[in-house]
Amino acid sequence: MDKHDYDVIIVGAGPVGGRAATLLAEEGLRVLMLEEHKEIGRPFQCAGLVTPSAMDAVGAHQTVLQEVDGALIHGPSGTLVPVGTDGKLRTYVVCRKRFDQFVVQQGMEAGASLWLDSAPLSATTDETGVQLLVRKEGEERSLRCKLLIGADGAHSWTRRMFKMGRPKELMIGFQTEVVGYEGRERWLEMYSGSSIAPGFFAWVIPSGFGTHRIGLWSTADRLNGRSIESCYQDLMDHPLWKERFENTSEIARYCGPVPSGMVKKPVRDRVMLLGDAAGMAKPTTGGGLGPGFHQIQCILAPLVNAIDENLLDEARLKAITKQPWNAMKKEQDRARTLRNLLVSDCTDEVLDKHFINFAHPDTLSLINAIGDIEKPVPLGMALLKQVPAFRPLALKAGVRLLLS
Ligand SMILES: Cc1cc2nc3c(=O)[nH]c(=O)nc-3n(C[C@H](O)[C@H](O)[C@H](O)COP(=O)(O)OP(=O)(O)OC[C@H]3O[C@@H](n4cnc5c(N)ncnc54)[C@H](O)[C@@H]3O)c2cc1C
């Protein structure tokens, strides 16, 4: 009989690797997580927003720093669109270090093993398993498993090793943590405009204990040679907003990638990508935790059967993932198309006009009734269909959605 040290080896003990380890170990599988760092949850590159459904999946409520009821969204010339209702929770802000540790610990409590300071050096697949050479605390170890999962983030080693393609978009995020910002309690803020976040938006998020996270994101082509830090400085110096930032003092800063757009080949023979490695972050918000959790949850039962039977060739993995992952990819593509049409591909002048329409009381009621960070497509479609000012865009949207 072929001897496997583990049923599944997961490269990367981030939140998605930890979640996958939990779900697979709970099914009685022997799971090992490899984490290249010496501790979980560092370095952290995240605004820490966790949607209620992602939070419910893991129950990490003790890692919450702040609850948020809504967003105060500002157009390039200052038009304010408030989305949300006081007292109605929209999202959580967590301490990412504690959140990641909590999720990985769940995996270990379910029976998974964790090797810190460990990373794969090489991997080859054959008819019955995956042969891995791993560096563990400076020493080389040979391991064999049935399935290799790459949950190793935006620059995934697994993805490169098995030539699985690239995420469609790679956004660059930059963020500081500050004290001294006076915001509205339980509300986050968003700012738009080509000087501060070309095609995307900047954010100010309350993160508990008097601190705020101030950040922004964009893509390299939209930055067109500018550094993301210079955009941040433009936000700090913006004539409309600078007074808000005057008394802030920075206590940390980070920069990181946000991969969005599922890679072409998320599965190969005995290999699968999850989370940022697969390009799962949302094109509208950059949120990657919810989609990463859903990606493993929605294929769990057939995947566990296939691991039990050790039938894990590419055709079988494709059959397991095809329907649920294609649905996720389609939703991502549609959300990106609508985002580009309504926000990212607009000049500041056009975006200002859109904001005036967003701020109309009827449109605001529609946004508050249908708006859902997790499912932006229905809102985008409703705006195009029901708001007279957006109707001219509907035909364009239809064509682009057909082509997306
Ligand atoms: C500025 C910014 C703000 C963001 N804000 C939010 C937000 O508010 N909400 C949200 O949901 N998402 C947000 N995201 C995205 C979110 O951080 C990611 O989608 C999420 O962390 C993906 O989880 P993951 O487990 O797939 O990957 P990661 O969190 O990147 O974890 C990958 C793990 O694999 C390890 N690893 C990598 N390579 C190897 C290797 N070769 N061997 C062993 N281990 C390896 C890493 O050390 C890491 O621990 C933000 C991203 C950025 C950059």
The ligand as a Gaussian input file, in Angstrom:
#p B3LYP/6-31G(d) Opt

LIG

0 1
 C       -4.202000      46.701000       2.557000
 C       -5.108000      45.489000       2.537000
 C       -6.336000      45.530000       3.173000
 C       -7.185000      44.421000       3.161000
 N       -8.364000      44.484000       3.837000
 C       -9.177000      43.411000       3.883000
 C      -10.382000      43.421000       4.651000
 O      -10.701000      44.416000       5.290000
 N      -11.150000      42.315000       4.664000
 C      -10.811000      41.169000       3.971000
 O      -11.578000      40.178000       3.995000
 N       -9.678000      41.137000       3.258000
 C       -8.850000      42.204000       3.205000
 N       -7.673000      42.146000       2.507000
 C       -7.355000      40.899000       1.814000
 C       -6.972000      39.824000       2.837000
 O       -5.900000      40.277000       3.622000
 C       -6.617000      38.531000       2.126000
 O       -7.594000      38.242000       1.149000
 C       -6.534000      37.353000       3.102000
 O       -5.498000      37.545000       4.011000
 C       -6.332000      36.066000       2.314000
 O       -6.077000      35.010000       3.190000
 P       -5.174000      33.774000       2.719000
 O       -5.149000      32.829000       3.868000
 O       -5.632000      33.306000       1.393000
 O       -3.738000      34.399000       2.457000
 P       -2.749000      35.101000       3.474000
 O       -3.488000      35.827000       4.528000
 O       -1.777000      35.843000       2.656000
 O       -2.023000      33.879000       4.178000
 C       -1.070000      33.109000       3.480000
 C       -0.186000      32.434000       4.493000
 O        0.728000      31.589000       3.796000
 C        2.037000      31.790000       4.293000
 N        2.963000      31.435000       3.203000
 C        3.149000      32.105000       2.044000
 N        4.049000      31.447000       1.272000
 C        4.401000      30.326000       1.960000
 C        5.278000      29.242000       1.684000
 N        5.962000      29.152000       0.526000
 N        5.424000      28.279000       2.620000
 C        4.743000      28.335000       3.805000
 N        3.890000      29.342000       4.119000
 C        3.713000      30.327000       3.194000
 C        2.074000      33.259000       4.673000
 O        3.107000      33.525000       5.605000
 C        0.676000      33.427000       5.284000
 O        0.653000      33.086000       6.638000
 C       -6.796000      43.241000       2.489000
 C       -5.555000      43.186000       1.847000
 C       -4.718000      44.298000       1.865000
 C       -3.391000      44.222000       1.173000

